[in-house]
Amino acid sequence: MSHFTAVILAAGKGTRMKSELPKVMHTLAGRPLIDHVLEKVAKPGINDVITIVGHGREMLWEHLGERTRVVVQEEQLGTGHAVMQVLPLIDEDSSILVLSGDQPLLAGHTLQSLMEIHQKTGSSATVLTAVMENPSGYGRILKEDNVFQGIIEEKDADVLQKGIKEINTGTYCFNGAALKFALQKITPKNAQGEYYLTDVFDILLSYGQKIEIFCTDDPSEALGINNRVQLAEAEDILYDRIRKYWMMEGVTIINPPSVFIDAEVVLGKDVILNPFTMIKGNTRIEEGANIGPSTTLINCVCQKGCQIEHSVARDAVIGENCLVGPYAYLRPGTVLGKEVKVGDFVEIKNSIIEEGTKVPHLSYIGDSRLGKNVNIGAGTITCNYDGENKHQTIIEDRVFVGSNTNFVAPVSIGKEAVIGAGSTITKDVPDQALAIERSQQRIIENWHLSKKK
């Protein structure tokens, strides 16, 4: 396959999204729309990628970074005008793949087939089409004896033409020289002075040029995102694709429609995902983990055999064979070693908890380091914030902490120390010591009777 340049149209404001965010920066399965498209063109045969930006250019430029060359369309005067902006960068001897930045469901294998057919037939242009049961809103493909005759927009179509179900997806391949030639001849079509890329097909046909068609067998690939309803529809389709992919890779998903897996997630074999679970961001779940029900993981690493239920974790590392939940909250910076137990109504933030340690219930552990085989009693609180700064609590190996204990940081507890229940610890405790800090119990006889007088 010869040299291909991919041109991504991403300059539109997306008025119907009713958002300050550029349309292509809205997310689908945890990834901006433009990133889904960029992933598809990062393939052999495409040697150059150019993205045309306009509305929200600063945000897009920063987001795109070095992944693509960026060209600015100062005025948004239609798709034809957008592609005109890259004319100086187009090699006449190359092939050009033009696609929209708001079509995230295009499959990589479909683009590959489109490019191969374009090269094989030697046509001046090749149009990617789809057959839709309800083609409303799309331009229709006009053919005679199965030969391409043009594209007619729905607003210009007559009754018979509106009955055509084969539609234009907005994705094309062009011969570089043919595209340059045709773009120089298109003219504005409305009072706004807009140039339409589809006009190049009429120009090429009028000069006797050959135009081919490739029809995808999956019409969902043609779905563009113009409003929030279409965004939700596309997300449903993509989540379904992702679930099916992982099930074929050896993941068990209980009640698949209730489970949501983002595009960047990586899952190991024999992972079980239970109902009402969301796996988001760059989460990685290793073999044999059992996640959910009703669990949300965001940018987490879950190692082999861990079990998490009815819990939320964000930017956390959960070690092998850990037990988390129900109703635990692991905040950013949490690192759990092997076989750690984090039970119900426990919140952990920016803390390292080593192998075998148990925080079974009703505790807050923040900015702390807990050693191996520590036992934390119910109601334990690390008091890490003095109103201005955060301070660390260090609890060494095999410490036993009684219930309802407060650690006023900074404070350090030595190995195998015991902390009596109900204590507020403000000073360091040495190895193997017992620390108790609570007032002596008082009993006042007949208190109830005295209050009635």
C-alpha positions in Angstrom: 0.0 0.0 0.0 1.3 3.4 -1.0 1.6 6.5 1.2 -1.6 7.7 2.8 -2.3 11.0 4.6 -5.2 11.0 7.0 -7.1 14.3 7.3 -9.4 14.6 10.3 -12.1 17.3 10.3 -12.4 18.6 13.8 -13.0 22.4 13.4 -16.8 22.5 14.1 -18.3 24.0 17.2 -21.0 21.4 17.5 -23.8 24.0 18.2 -26.4 21.3 18.9 -24.3 19.9 21.7 -25.0 23.2 23.6 -21.7 23.1 25.3 -18.6 25.3 25.7 -16.5 22.2 25.1 -15.4 21.5 21.5 -17.6 18.7 20.1 -14.7 16.3 19.5 -13.6 16.7 23.1 -16.8 15.2 24.5 -16.0 11.8 25.9 -17.3 8.4 24.8 -16.4 5.4 27.0 -13.9 7.5 28.9 -12.0 8.8 25.8 -12.6 12.0 23.8 -14.2 11.5 20.4 -11.1 12.7 18.6 -9.0 10.1 20.4 -11.2 7.3 19.1 -10.6 8.5 15.5 -6.8 9.0 16.1 -6.6 5.4 17.3 -8.1 4.2 14.1 -5.6 6.1 11.9 -2.6 5.0 13.9 -2.0 2.0 11.5 0.4 0.8 8.9 -0.1 2.5 5.6 -0.9 5.9 7.1 2.3 7.9 7.2 0.9 11.3 8.1 -2.0 12.6 10.1 -3.4 16.1 9.8 -6.1 17.4 12.1 -8.1 20.5 11.1 -9.2 22.6 14.1 -11.2 25.7 14.6 -13.5 26.2 17.5 -11.6 25.6 20.8 -8.3 25.3 18.9 -6.2 26.0 22.0 -7.7 23.2 24.0 -7.5 20.8 21.0 -3.9 21.8 20.1 -2.8 21.1 23.7 -4.7 17.8 23.8 -3.4 16.5 20.4 0.2 17.2 21.2 2.7 15.5 18.9 0.2 12.8 17.7 -0.8 14.8 14.6 0.0 17.9 12.6 -2.5 20.6 13.3 -4.0 23.1 10.7 -6.3 25.9 11.7 -9.5 26.7 9.8 -10.0 30.3 10.9 -13.5 30.6 9.6 -15.8 27.5 9.6 -17.0 27.7 6.0 -17.9 24.0 5.4 -16.1 20.7 4.9 -14.7 21.6 1.5 -13.2 24.8 2.9 -11.7 22.8 5.8 -9.9 20.4 3.4 -8.7 23.4 1.4 -6.6 24.5 4.4 -4.4 21.4 4.0 -3.8 21.7 0.2 -0.2 23.0 0.7 0.5 19.9 2.7 -1.0 17.4 0.3 1.4 15.3 -1.9 -0.2 14.8 -5.3 1.4 11.4 -5.5 -0.1 10.2 -2.2 -3.6 9.0 -1.3 -5.7 11.0 1.1 -8.1 9.5 3.7 -10.6 12.1 4.9 -12.7 11.4 8.0 -14.7 13.3 10.6 -13.5 13.7 14.2 -17.0 13.0 15.5 -17.4 9.5 14.1 -15.9 7.3 16.9 -17.5 4.1 15.9 -15.6 3.7 12.6 -13.8 0.3 12.8 -10.1 0.1 12.0 -10.7 -2.9 9.7 -13.3 -1.0 7.8 -10.8 1.9 7.1 -8.2 -0.7 6.1 -10.6 -2.3 3.6 -11.6 1.2 2.2 -7.9 2.1 1.7 -7.1 -1.2 0.0 -10.0 -1.0 -2.4 -9.1 2.6 -3.3 -5.5 1.5 -4.1 -6.6 -1.7 -5.9 -9.1 0.1 -8.2 -6.9 3.1 -8.9 -10.0 5.3 -8.6 -9.8 9.1 -8.1 -12.0 8.8 -5.1 -13.6 6.0 -3.0 -16.7 6.7 -0.8 -17.4 4.7 2.3 -21.2 4.0 2.5 -23.6 2.2 4.7 -27.1 0.8 4.3 -29.5 2.0 7.0 -33.1 1.0 7.7 -33.8 4.6 8.6 -31.6 6.8 6.5 -33.2 10.1 7.6 -30.8 12.9 7.9 -28.1 11.4 5.7 -27.0 12.1 2.1 -28.1 9.4 -0.3 -25.8 7.5 -2.7 -27.0 7.7 -6.3 -26.0 4.8 -8.5 -26.8 3.5 -12.0 -26.0 -0.1 -12.8 -24.2 -0.2 -9.5 -21.9 2.6 -10.6 -21.6 5.7 -8.5 -23.4 8.7 -9.9 -23.3 11.2 -7.0 -24.4 12.1 -3.5 -27.6 14.0 -2.9 -28.4 15.7 0.4 -31.7 14.8 2.0 -33.0 18.4 1.8 -32.5 18.3 -2.0 -33.8 14.7 -2.6 -37.1 13.9 -4.2 -39.5 11.3 -2.9 -37.8 8.4 -4.8 -34.3 9.5 -3.8 -35.4 9.7 -0.1 -36.3 6.0 -0.4 -32.7 5.1 -1.0 -31.2 3.4 2.0 -27.5 3.5 1.1 -26.0 6.6 2.7 -22.9 8.7 2.7 -20.8 8.1 5.9 -18.6 11.2 5.3 -15.4 9.1 5.0 -13.5 9.1 1.8 -10.3 8.2 0.0 -8.9 10.5 -2.7 -6.0 10.5 -5.1 -4.0 13.5 -4.0 -3.8 15.1 -7.4 -7.5 14.6 -8.1 -8.5 16.1 -4.8 -6.3 19.2 -5.3 -7.8 19.6 -8.8 -11.4 19.3 -7.7 -11.1 21.5 -4.6 -9.8 24.4 -6.8 -13.1 24.2 -8.7 -15.8 24.0 -6.0 -17.8 27.1 -5.3 -20.0 28.3 -2.3 -23.5 26.8 -2.3 -25.3 29.2 0.2 -25.5 32.7 1.5 -23.0 31.8 4.3 -20.4 31.1 1.6 -19.9 27.5 2.7 -18.0 25.0 0.5 -19.1 21.4 0.6 -16.6 18.6 0.2 -19.2 16.4 -1.5 -19.2 18.8 -4.5 -15.8 17.4 -5.5 -17.5 14.1 -6.6 -19.7 15.9 -9.2 -16.6 17.7 -10.5 -14.6 14.5 -10.8 -17.4 12.7 -12.5 -17.8 15.6 -15.0 -14.2 15.1 -16.0 -14.7 11.4 -16.5 -12.9 10.3 -13.3 -13.6 7.0 -11.7 -15.3 6.9 -8.3 -15.7 3.7 -6.3 -17.9 2.7 -3.4 -17.2 0.5 -0.4 -20.2 -0.3 1.8 -19.5 -1.3 5.4 -21.6 -4.2 6.7 -22.1 -2.3 10.1 -24.3 0.8 9.7 -23.5 1.9 13.3 -20.0 3.0 12.0 -21.7 5.8 10.1 -23.2 7.3 13.3 -21.9 10.9 13.8 -22.2 12.8 17.0 -24.2 16.1 16.6 -26.1 16.2 19.9 -26.2 14.5 23.4 -28.8 12.0 22.2 -26.5 10.7 19.5 -23.6 10.7 22.0 -25.6 8.4 24.3 -26.6 6.2 21.4 -23.0 5.8 20.3 -21.9 5.1 23.8 -24.4 2.3 24.2 -23.1 0.8 20.9 -19.4 1.1 22.0 -19.9 -0.3 25.5 -21.7 -3.3 23.9 -18.7 -3.8 21.6 -16.3 -3.5 24.5 -18.2 -6.0 26.7 -18.4 -8.6 23.9 -14.7 -8.2 23.1 -13.7 -8.9 26.7 -16.1 -11.8 27.1 -14.5 -13.4 24.1 -11.1 -12.8 25.8 -12.1 -14.9 28.8 -13.9 -12.3 31.1 -17.2 -13.2 32.8 -19.7 -10.4 32.9 -22.9 -11.0 34.9 -25.8 -9.1 33.3 -23.7 -7.4 30.7 -26.0 -4.4 30.0 -25.5 -3.2 33.6 -21.7 -3.3 33.4 -19.7 -0.4 31.8 -16.1 -0.8 30.7 -14.2 2.2 29.3 -12.1 2.0 26.1 -8.7 2.2 27.9 -9.4 -0.6 30.4 -7.4 -3.8 30.4 -8.8 -7.0 31.8 -7.1 -10.4 32.6 -8.5 -13.9 32.0 -11.1 -15.2 34.5 -12.0 -11.8 35.8 -15.6 -11.6 37.0 -17.5 -8.4 36.7 -20.8 -8.3 38.6 -23.9 -6.2 37.9 -23.9 -2.4 38.2 -20.1 -2.1 38.0 -18.2 0.7 36.2 -14.6 0.2 35.2 -13.3 3.5 34.1 -10.2 5.4 32.9 -6.9 3.5 32.7 -7.9 0.7 35.1 -6.1 -2.6 34.8 -7.6 -5.7 36.4 -5.5 -8.9 36.6 -6.5 -12.5 36.4 -9.1 -14.0 38.7 -10.2 -10.7 40.3 -13.9 -10.5 41.2 -15.3 -7.0 41.0 -18.7 -5.8 42.1 -21.6 -5.7 42.4 -22.2 -2.0 42.5 -18.5 -1.0 42.3 -16.7 1.9 40.5 -13.0 1.7 39.7 -11.3 4.7 38.1 -7.6 4.6 37.0 -6.9 1.6 39.4 -4.6 -1.4 39.3 -6.3 -4.5 40.7 -3.9 -7.4 41.1 -4.6 -11.1 40.8 -7.5 -12.6 42.9 -8.6 -9.4 44.6 -12.3 -9.1 45.5 -14.1 -5.7 45.6 -17.8 -5.2 46.3 -20.1 -2.2 46.7 -17.1 0.1 46.8 -15.4 3.0 45.0 -11.7 3.3 44.2 -9.9 6.0 42.3 -6.1 6.1 41.4 -5.4 3.2 43.8 -3.4 0.0 43.7 -5.1 -3.0 45.1 -2.8 -6.0 45.8 -3.2 -9.7 45.2 -6.0 -11.4 47.0 -7.2 -8.2 48.8 -10.7 -8.1 50.1 -12.3 -4.6 49.8 -15.8 -3.7 50.9 -18.7 -3.5 51.1 -18.9 0.3 51.1 -15.2 1.1 51.2 -13.7 4.2 49.6 -10.2 4.1 48.3 -9.0 7.6 47.4 -6.0 8.6 45.2 -2.6 7.5 46.4 -3.9 4.3 48.2 -1.6 1.3 47.8 -2.7 -2.0 49.3 -0.3 -4.9 49.6 -1.1 -8.6 49.3 -4.1 -10.0 51.3 -5.1 -6.7 52.9 -8.6 -6.4 54.1 -10.5 -3.1 53.9 -14.0 -3.6 55.2 -17.3 -1.7 55.4 -17.4 2.1 55.8 -13.6 2.5 55.6 -12.0 5.4 53.8 -8.3 5.4 52.8 -6.4 8.2 51.2 -2.8 8.6 50.1 -1.7 5.7 52.3 0.4 2.5 51.9 -0.9 -0.5 53.7 1.3 -3.6 53.6 0.7 -7.3 53.4 -1.8 -8.9 55.7 -3.1 -5.8 57.4 -6.7 -5.5 58.3 -8.9 -2.4 58.5 -12.2 -4.1 58.9 -14.7 -1.3 59.5 -15.6 2.3 60.3 -12.2 3.9 60.0 -10.4 6.7 58.2 -6.8 6.2 57.2 -5.2 9.2 55.6 -1.6 10.1 54.7 -0.4 7.0 56.6 1.9 4.0 56.3 0.8 0.8 57.9 3.2 -2.1 58.1 2.5 -5.9 57.8 -0.2 -7.7 59.7 -1.5 -4.7 61.5 -5.0 -4.9 63.0 -7.0 -1.7 63.1 -10.0 -1.7 65.4 -13.4 -0.2 64.5 -13.6 3.5 64.6 -9.9 4.3 64.2 -9.1 7.7 62.9 -5.8 9.2 61.7 -6.1 12.9 62.4 -3.9 14.0 59.6 -4.8 17.7 59.1 -4.0 20.5 61.5 -6.0 23.2 59.5 -3.0 24.1 57.4 -0.9 21.0 56.6 -1.3 17.3 56.3 0.9 15.0 58.5 1.8 11.4 58.4 0.9 8.5 60.7 3.3 5.5 60.7 2.2 2.2 62.2 4.9 -0.5 62.1 4.4 -4.3 61.6 2.1 -6.3 63.8 0.6 -3.4 65.8 -2.8 -4.0 67.4 -5.0 -1.0 67.5 -8.1 -1.1 69.8 -11.4 0.3 68.7 -12.2 4.0 68.8 -8.6 5.2 68.6 -7.4 8.6 67.3 -3.9 9.1 66.0 -3.0 12.8 66.0 -0.3 13.1 63.3 2.6 13.3 63.0 3.0 10.2 65.1 4.8 6.9 64.9 3.8 3.5 66.4 6.6 0.9 66.8 6.5 -2.8 65.9 4.2 -5.1 67.9 2.9 -2.2 70.0 -0.7 -2.4 71.4 -3.0 0.7 71.5 -5.8 0.5 74.1 -9.3 1.1 72.9 -10.6 4.6 73.2 -7.1 6.2 73.2 -6.1 9.5 71.6 -2.4 9.0 70.7 -0.4 12.2 70.4 3.2 10.9 71.1 5.3 8.2 69.5 4.9 4.7 70.9 8.0 2.4 71.1 8.2 -1.2 69.9 6.2 -3.7 71.9 4.8 -1.1 74.2 1.2 -0.7 75.5 -0.2 2.8 75.0 -3.5 3.8 76.7 -4.7 7.4 76.9 -8.1 7.8 78.4 -9.5 9.3 81.6 -10.4 7.1 84.6 -14.0 5.8 84.6 -16.2 7.5 87.2 -19.5 6.0 88.6 -22.0 8.2 90.3 -24.6 6.2 92.1 -28.3 7.0 91.9 -27.7 9.6 89.1 -31.0 8.8 87.4 -33.0 9.3 90.6 -31.3 12.6 91.4 -32.2 14.1 88.0 -36.0 13.5 88.7 -36.1 15.6 91.9 
